[in-house]
Each structure stands twice: as C-alpha cells, then as structure tokens.
Amino acid sequence: MASPRRKHGEALNRIPYPSAGWVRLISITLTAGLVWIFFSRPGDVVALLDQHGDGIMAPLLWGVAIGLVHGTGFMPYHAVWRLLFNPFIGWPLLLYGIVMALAH
C-alpha cells in the first residue's frame, strides 16, 4: 500500500513560524547586534571562547544563520527546515551571545 501524499504546505499548520514584520525585525536586529560584536569587539569574543570553550561558537553561528533566514523574510515550508531555522530557537542563542560577550 502506498503512503498518502502530503500536501505542500502541511508543515505550515504543524510548526509555528512567526512571520509578522515586527517579529522579523527582532530577528534581524539581534543578528546585526551579535555580528557587530563579532567584528568590532573581537577581544570579547575571545574572552567568551576562553570562558566557554570552542564549542560555543557553533550554536552562536547557528543563531546568526537563523536570524538571517528569518529576518530577511524567508519562510521554509518543509518541517525539518522550519524546525532548524525557527526563531524561537535562534532568539535565545542570539541573546545569550550578546549578553555573554558584553558581560566581559
């Protein structure tokens, strides 16, 4: 028996993905803030790496990727991509990076 075909936009109903303009503005602003810290205050980024180890950069860069994808208005339709680039995951990562880098 063949499995039933899924509709193209089925993930839209299952996984929340905010798309309002002000929500996207939050994503792009947080992303710009963390990228600004990366490029203008490299000493703070190095201190963050010394405190938390090299493994902290992967989640922070993932948060930047999420912020860019969501902030520019791209809306993934497939459920896996919706989960990987969900702003509810990216915002805490971005905020954590900003707060920890500025705390030094």
N, C-alpha and C positions, 0 to 999 in steps of 0.2 A: 504494500500500500504506500502510495506516495504521500509525503508530508504536505500539509496545506501550505500554500504560498502566503507569505506575509505581505501585507501592504507596505508600500514605500515609506510612508510616514508613521508607521506603527510606534516607533520609538518616541515620537513626539508626545504621545499620551502617557507613556510609562515612566519616563525620566524627566523630571523638571529641569528646565533650562531657561533662566530668565532672559528676556530679550528686550526689555524696555530700554530706552535711550539713557536714562539716568543710571541704570544698573551697569550698562556697558561703559559709561563714563567712570564709574567707580573702578572697574577693571583696568581701564587704560591709564587712569591716574595712579593707581597703586603700582602698576607695571613701570610707568615712567619714573616714579619715585625710587623704586628699587634699582632700576637700570642707572639712574642718575647717581645713586650711591655707589654702585659698582665702578663707574667710570670716574667719578670726581673724588671719591674717598677710598682709594684702594687700601690704605692703611687700616681702615675699619673692617674691610672685607678680610684682610689678612688676620686681623685680631679675631674675627668671627671664626675663621678657619682654625686658628690656634686653639680656640676655646672648645669648638665642637668637632673638630676633625674635618678631613676632606669630604666625608660623606654628606655633609650639609649642603654642598653646592648642587648636587643633583636635584633635590627637592626644590631648592630656590629657583633653579633654572627651569624646572617643570612649571613652577608657579608663574614665571615670566612668560613661558610659552602659552599657558592657559590664559593669562591676562591679555596677551596679544591676540590670540584667536577669538576670545570672547569680546574684547574691547573694540576690535575692528568690525564686528558685526557678523562674523562667520557663524553659522548655525549648523552644527553637524546633525545629520539625520540618522546615522547608524548608532545603535545603542552603545556599542563599545566606545566609539569616539565621543559620544555625549558624556559618558562617564569619565573618560580620561581627560577631557577638556572642560569639565564642569566648573563654573566659577565658585561654587560652594567649596570646592577643594582648593582652588587657586588663591582665593582671598586670604585664608588663614596662613598659607605658605608665604604670600607676599607680605602680609603684616608682620609675621614672625621675622622675616629677613630684614625688614625696615627697622623694627624695634631693636632687634639684636645688634644690627650694625651701628645704629645711632647710640646705643647704650654704652659704647666704648669711648 
